[in-house]
Structure formats: structure tokens, C-alpha cells
């Protein structure tokens, strides 16, 4: 996808609660600080309320300034309770392992922040949570990234009922005046001035079964979280475009002009709206075909040939080349690997 910074990104309104508690610990009145940056605290009574990302960035910047605490983001993260993350927090606690909880965080990252760029991967014996590139966002402060990293470490600790220390932590932020604050809060070696922010765990440490694991409860909260996500993302132009692509695909890959006409807008207007949402028609078309391809190939009764035609490819060989370009694997190899998972 293209640059996401044009989106009017938002975070969960409940993110204010740990920040407010941290302000109290610093001897500050949270209501005064929140009001100063123009946030209507009464909005938190609405469970669906979301705070514009730029406004939250400004709040965190102001909190660091008023408290005089360069590690304010970590302090706020330490006040986090699972309920702040809504159904995701409860599903995380009900996960079979910490690893499963991290997978849920990546899957539902847009719930926490629509600017989320989280990824999870294995590197040898380690599991890496990568927070993505620093956003080119208004009022961005490194306290925001500290809050995000601290939140993940905090949730892993709560899930285990005991603290599990990362092997190491890498942060993009410049080296602070008191780096020991970060190492104490995260119980790990912390490297600063890194290219990316990452939490690194030993795989074996986060694969231990959790005594609180409850697959049925986790699944119920997954469904609630997905329903919430669908609710506030449903009205985007991108979602409308994907819906139209799905309608047209069996007849061949639709063009941008065709989709624009289906949505009763001009081609130029559609292109502008998608650009504002940080994407393009070609990105959405490729992503839609790729996700459908993976879904179809995991189905044991659907052949590669049938999958190719359902995705609008004129020849199975054309589909095979495209799929290999997208994933690095032939469709048949992907299907075989999916059976073994």
C-alpha cells in the first residue's frame, strides 16, 4: 500500500484512561490537561468514541512537557488494563499462549489505532513484534511510540500473571537522558536510535500454555472486535471499491473507470478519495485478488484452475505467475503448506 499519513487516523477513546492515571501519579489534574489540548472528556462516555490520532499525539507531547518526565509514555502504559483494549484485551487474556495474543494484536491492530503498522514474524528462535516505520504525523512525539511498546509488554505480563521479559527492545527514539528508566520498565536491554521499533522474544518463552486460556471466550471476543472494526471502517471509499471489485471479478478484473461508474463518481474523484485514504485502485485490486486466492486455495474442494477463473484470470498459467510474484510460492505449493498448518 502507499503512504497512509493522509488518513484521518484515530485511536481508541479509552486510551485516555491510562494517560489520566499517569497524570495523577505525576501530581497533575488530567481534566485540565485534556481540556487544554481541546479534547471533550465527556465523549468517553460513548463506548464507540475514537480520538483523532493528531489530538492524541498532541496530548502525549503536552503530558511529557507538563510532567517533566521523558518516560511518560512508559508510565502511562504501566497503568493499562485489558478493558482499555475492549474485546481485544479480553481475547488476548483468553488466548492459549502469549504468542496467540500477539497474533490477535496484529490481526486487530486497526482497532487500537487505524495508523497501526504492526507485524509479527519469526527469526530463528526468536519472535519479533515490529511496530513499523515512524509515522509522519502531526504533533508526533516519541512518547506515543513508548506508549505502544509499553502497552504490548504490559499485556504480555498481564496474560501470564507474571512478567515475561523480552530478549531485547529496539527503539527509534534518540537515547534519553536516563535510559535506565526504559530498561527498568521493560526489564530488558534497550537499544536506542534504531531503524525500527521492535520487541524481540524467545519463541519458547511465549509458547507456554496459559492457565487462563479459553478458546470459546477468545473466539467470542474476536467476533465482537471484528464487528466493531467493520462498523467504523465500513463507510470508507476503499471498502466500497473492494465490494465492487468482488462483484465484478468473476467476469474479469474490472478497471478503475468501471468501478467509478458503479459508485456514481468520476474517475478523478475516485482516484483522489483513494489517495486521501492512503491507497490506490491497483493496490486494492491486487490485495483483493491475493486474499481471495489464499482463501480459495485453502479450500480442499476448489482447484487451482477454478480459483484462477473466479479471480478473473483468463488462463490458470497467468494466475500461477501472478500468485508466485505476490507470495514467492506457486499456488500448489501454497495449498500444500496450508494443509500442514
C-alpha positions as CSV (number, residue, x, y, z in Angstrom):
1,X,0.0,0.0,0.0
2,X,1.0,3.6,-0.4
3,X,1.6,6.2,2.4
4,X,-1.1,6.2,5.0
5,X,-0.4,9.6,6.5
6,X,-3.3,11.2,4.6
7,X,-5.9,9.3,6.5
8,X,-7.7,10.9,9.4
9,X,-6.3,8.3,11.8
10,X,-7.8,7.7,15.2
11,X,-7.1,5.7,18.4
12,X,-9.5,4.2,21.0
13,X,-11.0,6.8,23.2
14,X,-10.3,4.6,26.2
15,X,-6.6,5.3,25.6
16,X,-7.2,8.4,27.7
17,X,-7.7,6.3,30.9
18,X,-4.1,5.1,31.4
19,X,-2.8,8.6,30.4
20,X,-5.1,10.2,33.0
21,X,-3.9,7.8,35.7
22,X,-0.3,8.6,34.8
23,X,-1.0,12.3,35.1
24,X,-2.4,11.8,38.6
25,X,0.7,10.0,39.6
26,X,2.7,13.0,38.4
27,X,0.5,15.3,40.6
28,X,-1.3,16.8,37.6
29,X,-5.1,17.2,37.0
30,X,-6.0,15.1,34.0
31,X,-9.1,17.1,33.3
32,X,-7.1,20.3,33.0
33,X,-4.5,18.8,30.7
34,X,-7.1,17.1,28.4
35,X,-9.1,20.3,28.2
36,X,-6.0,22.3,27.3
37,X,-5.5,20.3,24.1
38,X,-9.1,20.6,23.1
39,X,-10.4,17.1,24.0
40,X,-14.0,16.8,25.2
41,X,-13.6,14.3,28.1
42,X,-17.4,13.8,28.2
43,X,-17.1,11.9,24.9
44,X,-15.5,8.9,26.7
45,X,-19.0,8.0,27.9
46,X,-19.7,6.9,24.4
47,X,-18.1,3.4,24.0
48,X,-17.6,3.9,20.3
49,X,-15.8,7.2,20.6
50,X,-12.4,7.5,18.9
51,X,-9.9,10.2,19.4
52,X,-8.2,11.7,16.4
53,X,-4.6,10.5,16.2
54,X,-3.2,14.0,15.9
55,X,-5.0,15.1,19.0
56,X,-3.7,12.2,21.0
57,X,-0.2,12.9,19.8
58,X,-0.6,16.5,21.0
59,X,-1.8,15.2,24.4
60,X,1.2,12.9,24.9
61,X,3.5,15.7,23.9
62,X,1.9,18.0,26.4
63,X,2.0,15.4,29.1
64,X,5.8,15.0,28.7
65,X,6.2,18.7,28.8
66,X,4.0,19.3,31.9
67,X,5.2,16.3,33.9
68,X,8.8,16.8,33.0
69,X,9.0,13.0,32.7
70,X,10.7,11.9,29.5
71,X,9.4,8.4,30.1
72,X,5.8,9.4,30.5
73,X,4.7,7.1,27.6
74,X,6.0,4.1,29.6
75,X,4.4,5.3,32.8
76,X,1.1,5.6,31.0
77,X,1.5,2.1,29.5
78,X,2.1,0.6,33.0
79,X,-1.4,1.9,34.0
80,X,-3.1,0.0,31.2
81,X,-5.9,-2.5,32.0
82,X,-7.2,-5.1,29.4
83,X,-10.6,-3.4,29.3
84,X,-8.9,-0.4,27.6
85,X,-8.5,-2.5,24.5
86,X,-12.1,-3.6,24.6
87,X,-12.8,-7.1,23.2
88,X,-9.2,-7.4,22.0
89,X,-7.9,-7.1,25.5
90,X,-10.2,-9.8,26.9
91,X,-9.5,-12.1,23.9
92,X,-5.8,-11.6,24.5
93,X,-6.1,-12.8,28.1
94,X,-8.1,-15.8,27.0
95,X,-5.6,-16.8,24.3
96,X,-3.9,-20.2,24.5
97,X,-0.4,-18.6,24.6
98,X,1.2,-15.2,24.6
99,X,2.1,-15.8,21.0
100,X,-1.6,-16.2,20.2
101,X,-2.3,-13.0,22.0
102,X,0.3,-11.2,19.9
103,X,-1.2,-12.6,16.7
104,X,-4.5,-11.2,17.8
105,X,-2.9,-7.8,18.4
106,X,-1.5,-7.8,14.8
107,X,-4.8,-9.0,13.4
108,X,-6.9,-6.4,15.1
109,X,-4.3,-3.6,15.3
110,X,-6.6,-1.2,13.5
111,X,-8.9,-1.3,16.5
112,X,-6.2,0.2,18.7
113,X,-5.1,2.7,16.1
114,X,-6.0,3.0,12.4
115,X,-2.4,4.0,11.8
116,X,-1.2,0.7,13.1
117,X,1.5,-1.0,11.1
118,X,2.3,-3.9,13.3
119,X,3.8,-7.1,12.1
120,X,4.8,-10.4,13.7
121,X,7.5,-12.8,12.4
122,X,9.8,-15.5,13.5
123,X,13.6,-15.1,13.1
124,X,15.2,-18.4,14.1
125,X,14.5,-19.0,17.8
126,X,13.0,-15.5,18.2
127,X,9.7,-13.9,17.6
128,X,9.7,-10.2,16.6
129,X,7.0,-7.7,17.0
130,X,7.7,-4.9,14.6
131,X,5.9,-1.6,15.1
132,X,6.6,-0.3,11.5
133,X,8.1,3.0,10.5
134,X,7.6,6.2,12.5
135,X,4.6,8.0,11.2
136,X,4.9,11.3,9.5
137,X,2.1,12.6,11.7
138,X,1.1,16.0,13.2
139,X,2.4,16.6,16.7
140,X,4.1,13.2,16.8
141,X,6.2,12.6,20.0
142,X,8.3,9.6,20.9
143,X,6.1,9.2,24.0
144,X,3.5,7.8,21.6
145,X,5.9,5.0,20.5
146,X,6.9,4.4,24.1
147,X,3.2,4.0,25.0
148,X,2.7,1.5,22.2
149,X,5.8,-0.6,23.1
150,X,5.0,-0.5,26.8
151,X,1.4,-1.5,26.1
152,X,2.5,-4.7,24.4
153,X,4.9,-5.6,27.2
154,X,2.2,-4.8,29.8
155,X,-0.4,-7.0,28.1
156,X,2.1,-9.9,27.8
157,X,2.8,-9.6,31.5
158,X,-0.9,-9.5,32.4
159,X,-1.6,-12.6,30.3
160,X,1.0,-14.6,32.1
161,X,0.1,-13.3,35.6
162,X,3.9,-12.7,35.9
163,X,6.3,-10.6,34.0
164,X,8.0,-12.1,30.9
165,X,10.9,-10.1,29.8
166,X,11.6,-9.5,26.1
167,X,15.1,-10.7,25.0
168,X,15.7,-7.1,23.8
169,X,13.9,-4.0,22.8
170,X,14.9,-1.7,19.9
171,X,13.6,1.9,19.7
172,X,13.8,4.6,17.1
173,X,13.8,7.3,19.7
174,X,17.0,9.2,20.5
175,X,18.8,8.0,23.5
176,X,17.1,9.6,26.6
177,X,18.9,11.3,29.5
178,X,18.0,8.4,31.8
179,X,18.0,5.2,29.6
180,X,17.8,3.1,32.7
181,X,14.1,4.1,33.1
182,X,13.4,2.2,29.9
183,X,15.4,-0.9,30.9
184,X,13.7,-0.9,34.3
185,X,10.2,-0.6,32.9
186,X,10.7,-3.2,30.2
187,X,13.0,-5.4,32.2
188,X,15.2,-5.8,29.1
189,X,18.2,-4.5,27.3
190,X,17.0,-1.4,25.3
191,X,18.8,-0.1,22.2
192,X,18.1,3.4,21.0
193,X,18.5,5.3,17.7
194,X,17.5,2.1,15.9
195,X,16.0,2.0,12.4
196,X,12.7,0.4,13.7
197,X,11.0,-0.2,17.0
198,X,10.9,-3.9,17.8
199,X,10.2,-6.2,20.7
200,X,12.2,-9.5,20.5
201,X,11.1,-12.6,22.4
202,X,12.4,-16.1,22.7
203,X,9.8,-18.2,20.9
204,X,9.8,-20.8,23.6
205,X,9.0,-18.2,26.3
206,X,5.8,-17.1,24.7
207,X,4.6,-20.6,23.6
208,X,3.9,-21.8,27.1
209,X,0.2,-22.6,27.6
210,X,-1.7,-20.0,29.7
211,X,-3.8,-21.2,32.6
212,X,-6.3,-18.5,31.6
213,X,-6.6,-19.9,28.0
214,X,-10.3,-20.1,27.0
215,X,-10.7,-20.7,23.2
216,X,-14.5,-20.1,23.3
217,X,-14.2,-16.8,25.2
218,X,-11.4,-15.7,23.0
219,X,-13.4,-16.5,19.9
220,X,-16.5,-14.6,21.2
221,X,-14.3,-11.5,21.8
222,X,-12.7,-11.9,18.4
223,X,-16.2,-11.7,16.8
224,X,-17.1,-8.7,18.9
225,X,-13.8,-6.9,17.9
226,X,-14.3,-7.7,14.2
227,X,-17.9,-6.4,14.3
228,X,-16.6,-3.2,15.8
229,X,-13.9,-2.8,13.2
230,X,-16.4,-3.5,10.4
231,X,-18.7,-0.8,11.9
232,X,-16.3,2.1,11.9
233,X,-14.4,1.2,8.7
234,X,-17.4,0.2,6.6
235,X,-18.0,3.7,5.1
236,X,-14.6,4.2,3.6
237,X,-14.3,4.6,-0.1
238,X,-11.7,1.7,-0.1
239,X,-14.3,-0.6,1.4
240,X,-16.8,0.4,-1.3
241,X,-14.3,-0.2,-4.0
242,X,-13.4,-3.6,-2.7
243,X,-17.1,-4.5,-2.6
244,X,-17.5,-3.6,-6.2
245,X,-14.3,-5.4,-7.2
246,X,-15.7,-8.6,-5.6
247,X,-18.9,-8.2,-7.7
248,X,-17.0,-7.8,-11.0
249,X,-14.1,-10.2,-10.6
250,X,-15.6,-13.4,-12.0
251,X,-16.1,-11.5,-15.3
252,X,-12.5,-10.4,-15.4
253,X,-10.5,-7.8,-13.5
254,X,-12.5,-4.5,-13.5
255,X,-10.9,-1.2,-14.5
256,X,-10.9,1.9,-12.3
257,X,-13.3,3.7,-14.7
258,X,-15.8,0.8,-14.4
259,X,-15.7,0.9,-10.6
260,X,-16.0,4.7,-10.6
261,X,-19.2,4.4,-12.7
262,X,-20.6,1.7,-10.4
263,X,-20.1,4.1,-7.4
264,X,-21.6,7.0,-9.4
265,X,-18.4,9.2,-9.1
266,X,-16.0,10.4,-11.7
267,X,-12.7,8.6,-12.3
268,X,-10.8,11.6,-11.0
269,X,-12.9,11.8,-7.8
270,X,-12.4,8.1,-7.1
271,X,-8.7,8.4,-7.5
272,X,-8.5,11.5,-5.2
273,X,-10.5,9.8,-2.5
274,X,-8.4,6.7,-2.5
275,X,-5.3,8.7,-2.4
276,X,-6.6,10.5,0.7
277,X,-7.1,7.1,2.3
278,X,-3.5,6.2,1.5
279,X,-4.2,3.6,-1.2
280,X,-4.9,3.3,-4.9
281,X,-7.2,1.3,-7.1
282,X,-4.4,-1.0,-8.3
283,X,-3.4,-1.7,-4.7
284,X,-6.9,-2.6,-3.7
285,X,-7.4,-4.8,-6.8
286,X,-4.2,-6.8,-6.1
287,X,-4.8,-7.1,-2.4
288,X,-8.4,-8.3,-3.0
289,X,-7.2,-10.9,-5.5
290,X,-4.4,-12.1,-3.3
291,X,-6.6,-12.5,-0.2
292,X,-9.3,-14.4,-2.2
293,X,-6.6,-16.6,-3.8
294,X,-5.3,-17.6,-0.4
295,X,-8.9,-18.3,0.9
296,X,-9.8,-20.4,-2.2
297,X,-6.5,-22.3,-2.1
298,X,-7.1,-23.3,1.5
299,X,-10.4,-24.9,0.4
300,X,-9.8,-28.6,-0.3
301,X,-12.5,-28.9,-3.0
302,X,-11.5,-25.9,-5.0
303,X,-9.0,-26.4,-7.8
304,X,-6.2,-24.0,-8.9
305,X,-8.0,-23.8,-12.3
306,X,-11.3,-22.8,-10.7
307,X,-9.6,-20.3,-8.4
308,X,-7.9,-18.7,-11.4
309,X,-11.2,-18.1,-13.2
310,X,-13.0,-16.9,-10.1
311,X,-10.3,-14.3,-9.7
312,X,-10.8,-13.1,-13.2
313,X,-7.7,-14.6,-14.8
314,X,-8.1,-15.7,-18.4
315,X,-5.6,-18.6,-18.0
316,X,-4.5,-20.7,-15.0
317,X,-0.9,-20.1,-16.0
318,X,-1.4,-16.3,-15.8
319,X,-2.8,-16.8,-12.3
320,X,0.1,-19.0,-11.3
321,X,2.7,-16.4,-12.4
322,X,0.9,-13.6,-10.6
323,X,0.5,-15.6,-7.3
324,X,4.1,-16.5,-7.3
325,X,5.0,-12.9,-7.9
326,X,2.8,-11.9,-4.9
327,X,3.9,-14.6,-2.5
328,X,7.1,-16.2,-3.8
329,X,5.2,-19.6,-4.0
330,X,3.4,-21.5,-6.6
331,X,-0.4,-22.0,-5.9
332,X,0.0,-25.7,-5.5
333,X,2.9,-25.2,-3.0
334,X,0.9,-22.7,-1.0
335,X,-2.0,-25.1,-0.8
336,X,0.2,-27.9,0.5
337,X,1.8,-25.7,3.1
338,X,-1.6,-24.5,4.3
339,X,-2.7,-28.1,4.9
340,X,0.3,-28.6,7.3
341,X,-0.6,-25.6,9.5
